Amino acid sequence: MGTSRQWKRARKSRRTHERTGPVAANGERGAVKMSEILLDFAEPLLLPLTLPKDRLAFEAAVKISALLWNAAIDPPEGGHRQLYARLGEMVGSAPGPELEEVFDAMIARGRALYPGLDRMIARVDVVVQSDGRCNVTVASVG
């Protein structure tokens, strides 16, 4: 089972939230539900993946997207190149120029999609079940 249904839900949800506002885990209407925003933001990295087959890649893509989201909100000292170098240290190899272009585009996309949203992502938990269903939980501050 592909993940396109999840992306359609996230996109539809974003359009609905523009009118009514999302309902956060605490039940507050109009509060930002960062898990949906993160999945929407991560879409360029997630589209080619299929669950449950690409479970590990899906988890990594969501967590990398959280780092890129934070970089869009509060650019790191030394710029994005330093962030990409640190990311390379974490995964064992630096991202190539093509991937850096994707990351730059994602950062610009986050600013364009959510210009007034300045919530930093503090924690991301991703659980992918054997049938392909997933649950993404995000803790954010700001």
Helices and strands as residue ranges (DSSP letters): H 4-20, H 34-41, H 43-46, H 55-73, H 79-91, H 97-113, E 120-128, E 134-141
